Amino acid sequence: MVKLNGLMVKPVLLFGYGNLSRGDDALGPLLLEYVESHCDLERIEILSDFQLQIEHALDLENRSLVLFVDASVACVSAFDFATLEPARDKSYTTHAMSPAAVLDVYQSIKKQTPPPCFLMSIKAEKLELGEGLSTQAENNLEQACQFAEQLLQNPDSEAWLQQANTKIKTLPLI
Amino acid sequence: MYEHLETAENRESLKRVVVDPVSRVEGHGKVTLLLDADNKVKQARLHIVEFRGFERFIQGRPYWELPVLVQRLCGICPVSHHLAAAKAIDQLVGIDPENLPVSADKLRRLLHFGQVLQSHSLHFFHLSSPDLLFGFESDISKRSIIAVLGEFPDLGLQGVKMRKYGQEVIRMVSGKRIHGTGAIAGGMNKSLTKAERDTLLEDSDQIIKWAAASVELIKTVHCSNLPYYDDFATIRSNYLSLTKPDGALELYHGGIRAKNDKGETIMDHVDYCKYNDYIHEEVRSWTYMKFPYLLSMGMENGWYRVGPLARVNNCDTINTPLAEAARVEFKAHGGEPMIHSTLAFHWSRMIELLHCAESIKELLHDPDIMGHDLVAQGEKRYEGVGVIEAPRGTLFHHYQVDENDIVTKANLIVSTTSNNMGMNESVRQVAAEYLSGRELTEPLLNNLEVAIRAYDPCLSCATHAMGKMPLQLELIDAEGKLIDKLVKHSDGQIERLDG
């Protein structure tokens, strides 16, 4: 599926990023593995990478809904689910752009508002090279996977927005 | 040559300026300058401060894991490591390159062309185009692909899309954009489907067109200020690369050719399995990176450069028409057999980009890439050497295994290592010719980075932490006292701290 001509087959993009070899940084890609084996992927495309870069803006083309998944040491609870807006932060100068900066690039190059985008952050503790998941991260991943599974059963931006606006994240009532 | 600036006398009496890290390169390095009281440069060094240890920790692993394991060396050119390791383990299962199934050979070539295309696009558009389009001492806010997208939106987007196309070639051949699989001992584990082939083919003409435009762009940039571009960071050196048996440019498999600075052949069509007879490595105490050299010429004169400039300099022809025409024009501009301009790395890199785009289209029209005879088997051996032209230059993988197929010895010479002396010499040339005696400023110091960046050094692999690197400049007086300090924080904010 080449995107030069803007053609896209699946309307929902699930993009998990992180390094499988760096402890809890693997949370994003691991959630994708769960979704691949537990969800109907007819309308969902799964993409994984080490970090976000400029060209990932092109992966947003012709999507109706996008969910980014990342590990986060700043996350307060087991996981968080929030809406994303384009933002020109400083991460564009680095190898690891923020999802908001990717949306900003999309907006710059496409001259249009990006599709509805959401970020699922899963709480991480240890990001050491060569380490496996920490025990706490395993528990967090389990909860996040259940949440994502139910979320993806109803890929509707309004329903996701409502879910993102609730302060306490529980399994969505779908 | 500028080797006299490698180690200064009376170092304790000199001021020290550090550029740490060198930015818009893959990995982590720093430059140190030692200056006298008149700001004359007395010593300039590029230090590689990462320690990898890959050769050590792959020992004890079964050989068939190697093509997957070694990809972790790098997030930008994992395919090159993947294929170099695969070529080495082909030999461990008794398969020489000429006995690889035709479909497997062509799929590997397609994979590699995709790799070089995406890597060259990344380097030229994402990392170097801000310097080339806005100037080497431009405002720091302009030194990113975002600024290029803002002021040259069509051009910037073409660069991003070319990289993405290369990644799609990789994904379809190997399963993933980075760190996919594909090559296995003796062949490949899958071929392309017709649908995959057709999808890639759909965009191939557009990619060739953009690649050709990229060659024109860098030619225009280079020739618009020819004396400067031909002098900046320029050094005379030997060059080493693989070539085809007929002397044509070769990226996947060939014999080793080395030429001296006058274009005279030092060696040609050398079997790379015997590289140890021709290339040795020297260690210096101030850097983790070794200094390879041609044994026949000795440590002092035997160092060489690799990569696009070496390949385009060394080859007699390129077997795709547009890239060949570009090569002929490139070589003609210099007026001597070899082009030594370090900034000409960019021009030669774009010629290779065009060659990759043309070659991808050619291979996509070849039915063998959809063939099903993908793996060959032979008689077990205990030693294998795989060599490939990675985007940044000649890459050597050498393994030995025991009777249980466990790796007992590994030696890697990565492309950037071969360019170690070249990069140091270019840094010293810029320090001596462009910085010495001047009051150093941050934009001025970017000149050092421009010189290093031309080589497209790949010093590390992708990690989140890379984005958090600060830039720190320190000015220390003759007594060792810090008198000035500029810090760029990870959020991009620049702060001057009191000494």
HADDOCK unambig.tbl for C-alpha pairs under 7 A between the chains (distance, minus, plus):
assign (segid A and resid 1 and name CA) (segid B and resid 199 and name CA) 6.60 0.50 0.50
assign (segid A and resid 2 and name CA) (segid B and resid 168 and name CA) 6.67 0.50 0.50
assign (segid A and resid 2 and name CA) (segid B and resid 199 and name CA) 6.58 0.50 0.50
assign (segid A and resid 2 and name CA) (segid B and resid 200 and name CA) 6.89 0.50 0.50
assign (segid A and resid 4 and name CA) (segid B and resid 161 and name CA) 6.64 0.50 0.50
assign (segid A and resid 51 and name CA) (segid B and resid 464 and name CA) 6.78 0.50 0.50
assign (segid A and resid 55 and name CA) (segid B and resid 160 and name CA) 5.62 0.50 0.50
assign (segid A and resid 55 and name CA) (segid B and resid 164 and name CA) 6.50 0.50 0.50
assign (segid A and resid 90 and name CA) (segid B and resid 491 and name CA) 5.40 0.50 0.50
assign (segid A and resid 90 and name CA) (segid B and resid 492 and name CA) 5.94 0.50 0.50
assign (segid A and resid 93 and name CA) (segid B and resid 144 and name CA) 6.18 0.50 0.50
assign (segid A and resid 94 and name CA) (segid B and resid 467 and name CA) 4.55 0.50 0.50
assign (segid A and resid 95 and name CA) (segid B and resid 466 and name CA) 6.47 0.50 0.50
assign (segid A and resid 95 and name CA) (segid B and resid 467 and name CA) 5.22 0.50 0.50
assign (segid A and resid 96 and name CA) (segid B and resid 464 and name CA) 5.98 0.50 0.50
assign (segid A and resid 96 and name CA) (segid B and resid 467 and name CA) 5.56 0.50 0.50
assign (segid A and resid 109 and name CA) (segid B and resid 153 and name CA) 6.97 0.50 0.50
